[in-house]
Amino acid sequence: MLDLVIRGGQVVTPQGVGLWDVGIVGERIAVVGLLGDLRDVGRVIDAAGKIVVPGGVEPHTHLAHWISMHPEEKLFTLGPEEDTRGMAFGGTTTHVDFCFVRPGKDLPEVIEPRVARWRGNSHVDYSFHVALLGVQPLRIFAQIPEAIQQGFPSIKVFTADILPPHPRRPLSRLDFGRIQAAMEQVARHGGIMAVHGEDHDIVQFNYEKFREEGRLEGSNLHLIHNTLSEALSFRRTIALARATGAAVYFVHTSAKAGAEAVAEARAAGLPVYAETLHHYACFTADDYRTPRGFCYHTYPSLKGAEDQRALWDGLLGSGVSTVGTDEFPTSLEVKLRGKTAEDVTGGNLGAEARMGIVFTEGVAKRGMSLERFAEVTATNAARILGLYPRKGVIAPGSDADLVLMDPAVRKRLTREDFHVSDYSPWEGWEARGWPVTTILRGKVIVEGGRLLGDTGDGRLVPRKIDPAILARPAC
């Protein structure tokens, strides 16, 4: 007997899109069948007129995270209790956060408490990237294989410090010698590098130059975190990856120059992938000058219209593999507290809106196929980060993580449409299509505008990356 059937929706699968029924037993998809063929059913959800897609996979979040832009204060982003409530409403069923490893700490002593912090406190499933920050002792790189074996195969590095030096702000940048050491380990042991790519020298020189010139207004962030910085860092990282045999996942690609570097690497057969953010795809640096313009800021900064067009070209084609958020949820007061390029609060509040905005801007406005929509919001992140085929796909044997998108929704988004903080950057945006039902491992957690799940629903998901992803640009 089937416990649940999603009936009559337009179902998006790897084999195409069709009016099929999805049958669920327990936590897994049991069958994708012809419309009306599935019998002996417990509950039926009528999905007529809806589009059934894989539950969203959010590849880049920073929850319960120290806010380094204000180093003299002990401020933290909202935790999984608050932010994953929004993910559930927004159709995201799995997210990948970070364990930040600073010098003096071993990987296990950072990973274990981070996992414990999430246990029983997340509405959706989760995993973690392992981020190596600062001047790491050489012994730390020998710990990477064990972390990969334990199900944490993505190793995050910063190629630049994104903020100027401050006595109370520890360094984030990993030098390229240490990045090479990390790459050698991930290449040997089935991992992937997740890289924040900016040129340290360019960024830090620009902070100094703009400070001396008296031009530190936050609206100049795109001139400090500029496109040249992204181009130099991406190309240097790709050269090192080619030499070591490592696969690379560039987080929050913001500029045409970065997208071009990734495209060239992929054309040469290298396993290089780009993530962008829906903030980059919808806002430009001109928006910094609007009354709440810093609501849209993260690092690297917003760029120009030409960069935005290049990101959409990559999303509609194949050059940009995923849409993340760099989720960094705060109150509006904290988000707007900084006013200069040295203290504007970075990170975005956008995980709840991610699926709906990409559908609106990609599918409804730009003709993105439904298959491609599923790829950039779920499937590709699952494949690149080692969650596939458990996550990111509607197929027998996969977790029953499903979202019903209603393409008939037409509304101007308001504060009341969101469920995380006291604001959303997407207030006032015109939505054309929105998630209306979210199912996590066979449990309906959001339906009819009501939250039916709780923070005990989410589970840690161990990850293992398919060797094909690490050998060539496979998605």
N, C-alpha and C positions, 0 to 999 in steps of 0.2 A: 504494500500500500504506500502511496505517496503522501507525505505529510502536508505538502504545499504545492500548488500549481499556480504559476503566473500565466494567465491565459489570454491569448488574443493580442499580445503586444507585438510591435515591430522589434524583433530580437536581433541584436548585433553580436555575431559570432565570428570566429576566424574564417569560417566557410562562406560568410556573406551575411546579408540581412534578409529576414523573412518573417512572415506572420506565423510564428511557432509558439508552442507551449513549452514552458520550462518546468520540469518536475523535480522536486526536492525531497530527499529522504534524510532526516536528521540535519546535519550541518553541510551536506554536500549536494551538488547537482547530480541527479541520477540520470536524467534524460532530457534531451531537447527534441521534441516530437512535433508531428504535424498538428495543425490546429484542430482541437477537439478530439484527438485520438487518445489522450491520456485519461484512463479510467481509474476507479478505485482510489479516490482522492479524499484527503482530509479537508483542508481549506483551499478555496480557490480565490485568487485575487484577479479581478477583471482588469486587464491592462489594455483594453481596446482604446485606440487613439493615442496610446503612450508608446514611448521608445524605451526598450529594456536594454540597458548597457551594463558592463561589469562595474562593480563597486569601485569608486575612485581610489587610486593609489597616490597619495601625496608624498613626494620624495624628499621634502625639505622643510622641516619645522624646528623651531627653537622654543619649546615650552619649558616653564619653570627654569628660566635661563637668566643669568646675571646680565644687567643692562650696562654695558661697558661705556656707553656714551656719557654717563653721569657717574664717574668712578668714585666720587666722594660720598655717594649715597648707596645704600644697600637696596637697590631696586631690582625686581625680578619680573619677567614676563608672567602672564597667567599660566596656570598649570594645565595638565591634561584634563582635569575635572571640568574646567570651563571651556577650553578650546575644542575638545573633541565632541562636546555637545553640538557646537556649530558644524563640525565635520559631518556628524550624523545627519543633521538637517540638510546639509549641502551635498550629500551623496558620496562622501569619502568614507571608505570602510577600513582603510589601512593607511597609517602614516609612518614615516621614518624620521626620527629625531636624532639627537647627537649626544655622545659621551665625550666631553672635552677633557683631554689628558694633558696636563701641564707638567713641566719638569718637576721631578721629585715624587711623582705618582706612577705606579705601575698600572697596566691596562686593567687587570681584574679588579683592583680596588676602586676604579672609576666606573667600570661597567656594572658591577654588582649593585651598588646603591642606586644607580640610575634606573636599572630594571626594577628594583624594589619600589622606587618612587612611583612608577607607573602601575604596578600591580594593584588591581582593584580600583584604579582611579581613571580608567579610560573607557569611553563609550565605544571605541573602535579598536581594531587590532593595531599592533605597533612593532617596530624594530628600531635599531639605532645604528647610525654611522659612528665610527671611532675616529675622533679628530685629534691629531697630534699637533700641539701648539708650542711655539717658542723653541728655545735651544735644548732640544731633547738629548739626553745621554744616549750613547750608541747602543747600550744594552736594550733600550726600549724597542728597537727594530726587531730584535730576536723574539719579541712577544707577539708580533703580528700574526705568524702562522697559527698560534693557538686561538687567537681571537677569530680568525677566519674559520677555523674548524668548529668553533662554538656557535657559529651562525651569524657572525658580524663581519662580512667580507668586504665592506666598503670603508676605505681609509681616507679620511678627509684631511686636506692640508690647505693652508693659506699661503699664497706666494707673496703676499704683502701684508703689512699692518695697515688696516683700513682707516685708522685714526692716528693723529699725531701722538708723540710720546707724552706720557703722564706718569708721575711717580706712583700712582695707585692703580695703574692699568698695566697688567702683564702683557708681554708680547704675544702675538698670535702667529707671526710669520715663521714658516719653516724654511731654512735656506735650501738652495737647490742641491747641495751635497747630501743633505738629509732626505730631501725628496727622492733623490736617486736611490738611497738606501731603502726607503719605503717601497719604491717601485720595484726594486729587485725582489723584495719579499712577496709582494702581491702577485708579481708575474710568476713566481715559482709555485705559489700555493693557492691559486684560484681566487684571488681578490681583484678588486678594481679600485683605482684612485678616484676620489671625489675632490675636485680642485676648484677653489676660489681663485680665479686667475686675474690678478692685477699686478702691474710692475711696481715693486716696492720703491725703487729709486724715483720713478716719475711721480708717484702719489705723494711721497714724503717731501720731495722738492717743491711740488705745487703747494702743499700746505705752507711751507716756509715762505715761498714767493708771494702767495696771496696774503699772508699775514703781514709781510713787510709793506705790501702795496695797499693795505687797508681794504681788502676786497674779500673778506671772509663771510659775506652774507651767504646764508644757506642756499640761495638761488644760484650760487656759483658752483654748487657741488659737482655738476657735470663737467666743469672745466678742470677740476682737481682730479676727479676719478674719470679720466678722459678716455676716448676711444683708442688712442695710441697705447695707453697703458694696457688695455685689454689685448690688443693685437700682439704686443711684445710678449706678454706673459703666456698667452695661449700658444704662440709659436715656439717659445722656449720650452714649455712643458711638453708639447707634442714631439719636439726633437729628442727630449730626454726619454719620453715614452717609447719612441721608435728604437732608441739605443738599448733600452732595458727589456723591451717586449711587454710592457705593461699596458693594460687598458685604462682609459681615462674617461671620466664623466665630469664634464665642466658644469658646475652648478651656476645658476642664474646668469646665463649668457645675456649680455645687455646691449651689445653693439653689432653692427654689420661686420666690423672687422673680426670680431670673435666668431661669428657665424661663418664667415668666409674661411677662416683658419680651420675650423672644424670640417667644413665641406671639402677642402683640399685634402685633409688627412684621410677622410673617409673615401675619397676618390682614389687614394693611393692604397686602399685596403686596410688601413689601420683601425683598430677597435676604439674609436673615439666618438663620444656622444655629447650632445648639448642639451641642457635644460634651460628653458627660459621661464619667466614669470608672467602671469596674465597682467600684472601691473605694467611691466615693460611694454606689453603688446597694446595697452590701452591708454597709457599716459606718456607724456614726454617731459623734458626738462622745462618747457614753458609752463607746465602746471605747477612748478614750485612757486611761481609768483601769484598764484591764486590764494584766497584767504586761508584755506586749509591744505595748501599744497604739500606740506611736509608729511601729510598722511600717506602719500604715495611713495615715500622715499625708502630705499634700502641701499645696501652697498653690494656691488657698484651702483652708481647713481642712475637715474633715468637719463636717457640720451635723446637724440633728435628724431625727427620724422623719418629720415632715411634709414636709421637704425631700426625703427619700428616696422617699416615696410619689409626689411630684410628678415626680421624675426617671423613675421607672418608668412613670408615666402617659405621659410624653413618649416613652419608648422603645417602649412598646406601641402608642402612637398614631402621631403624626407630628411632635410638637413638638421632640423631641430626635433629631438626625439620626445621630449617630455615638457609638461607644464607643471611647475611647482609654485611655491609661494614665498619661501624664506619666511615662513610664518613666525611672527614675533609679537604676540598679542599683548597690548597694554590698554590702559584707559586713554581717553582722548587727551586728558591733561598731560600725561607722561609723553604721549606721542608728539605733542606740540610744545613740549617744554623747551627744547633746544631751538635756537634761532640762528646760530652761526654754523658754518661748515664743520666746525670742530665739535659741536655738541647736539646736532639734530639727531633725534632718536631714529635709529635705523630699523630695518625689518618691517614686514607687512602684516596686516590683519586681513587675510583674504582666503583662508582655507574653506570657509563656509561658502563663499561665492565662486570658488574656482570652477566647478563643473558648470554652473549656470552661466557664468560669464563666457567661458570658452565655447559653450553651445551657442549663446547669443551672437558673439562676435565671429566665431568660426563657422558654425553650421548655418545659422539663420542669415547672417549678413554676407559671408564670403564663400558660401558654397562648399565648405569642408564636408567630405563624405562622413557618414556615420561610422564607418570602419576606422577612418583616421581619427575621428573624435575619440573613439574608444582607445585607440593606440596612445594618443598624447596625454590622455587623462588617467589611464590605468595600465594598459597592456605593456607598453614600452618600459615604464618605470618598474613594473613587476619583473620583466625579463632582465633588464640591465642590472637590477639590484638583487636578483636571486630569489624572488617571491613566486615566480612563474613555474608551473601552471597552477599552483595552489591559489594564487591571486591573479587578478587582472584579466580573466577570461571567463566567458560563459561556455562551459564544456563539461561533459560528464566526468565526475571525479574531482572537479575543482570545488573550492569552497563556494557555498551558495551566497556570495556577495553580489547583490543586484541592486540596481537603481532604476526606478521608473521616472523618465524625463517626460514632462508634459509640454509638447511643442506649441500648444494652444495658449500657454500663459503669455499674457501681454500686460506688463505693468511697469510703472516707475518705482524702483526700489526705495523703501523708506527704512528708517531705523527699526521699525517694528518687524521687518522681514529677517532680522538677524538676532542671534542668540548667544553672543559671546561677551561683548564689551558694551560700553555706553556709546559707541559710534561704529560706523563701518565706512571705509573709504568708498564703498559702492553706493552709498545713499545718493539718490537722484539719477542713477543709471537706468536706462530703458532696457528691460529684460524681455527677451523673446524666446521663451522656453526655460523651464526651471525644474529641478528635481522635486518630486512630490512624495515618493516612497523610497525608503532605504531598508535593505535587508542585509543583515550581517550573519553569515554562517547559518542561514535558514531562519533566523529570528527577525521579525519585522520590528525595527527599532524606531522608525519614524513613519507615520502614516496620517494623512488628513490634517497636517499641520500640528500633530501631537507627537511628543517624544514618548515612546513606549519602552525604550531600552534604559539601561542604567550604567553606571561606571564599572560595574562588575562584568560587563559584556566583553570588553577588550582583552586580548591575549597577546603575549609575546610570540612572534612568528620567527623561528630560525630561518636563515637564508643560506642558499647555496647557488652560485651562479653557474649557469650552463656554459661549458667550455666554448661553445660556438660564439657566445657574446664576447668572450675574451680574445677570440682569434681574429675576428673581422667585424666590420660594422653591420651587425645582424638585425638591427631595427632602428 
